Amino acid sequence: MGDKMSATQEKQKPQSIFSYIKSALHFITTVIMYTVLLMLIFVAILFVLYFLDQKKNIDSGKNVPPLFNAYVIVSPSMVPTIKVEDAVVVKRVEEKNLKKGDIITFNSTDYRYSGITVTHRIVGVEKTSDGQTLYTTKGDNNNTPDSSRITYDSIYGKVIMRIPKIGYLQYFLTQSYGWIIAVVIPCLGIIIYDIIKLVRTIKRSVVPRRKKPSKNVIQTPRKDKRVRFR
């Protein structure tokens, strides 16, 4: 009896491990899919706002930066506040709403970054005699401020959100193998898993189950049909 019980337990053990692994994989793929879905929704919302704002500006004849935009950081000048491969979301703001301490993204005129989009902090605000505002910027990780000051026209927006390490995901998804691993394979896994569940459900509903005799029914003894010879 003991040998039979141990044999039964050994048969059930691999099955339970398999079901655990299957559940874990299903959970992981579901999390990945929902994460990608939320990111796509977020990007879609930004795109819609971007399109509506640009259309409004074009119709009114204004030449201004987009209402929202996003940039991936590629240099360590803002470490530890913003690290390499982090993404920042910037929002266009009015000149009166910019102040010392704000982190902005702008078109740099510094000889080190000339013509490059840079994200640095405002460390000084100065008004000229003709009423123009000049902003002195500096990277948190740099020893000295940027050599040239910028005007409001060079500013794309103020940083309102930081998304850590999204640059790695962006690079991964831009590769053909990354798209297959992160999106295609999890989708196929979930679809196959749901198909298997559906097939099992259909089989259970189609195959009739044997009815067990009711306890309340009194079973009459069978008559002996054998021929008796006298």
Buried (B, 14 or more C-beta within 10 A) or exposed (E): EEEEEEEEEEEEEEEEEEEEEEEEBBEEBBEBBEEBEEBEEBEEEBEEBBEEBBEEBEEEEEEEBBBBBBBBBEBBBBBEBBBBBBBBBBBBBEEEEBEEEBBBBBBBBBEEBEEEBBBBBBBEBEEEEEEEBBBBBBBBBBEEBBEBBBBBEBBBBBBEEBBEEBBEBBEEBEEEEBEEBBBEEBBEBBEEBEEEEEEEEEEEEEEEEEEEEEEEEEEEEEEEEEEEEE
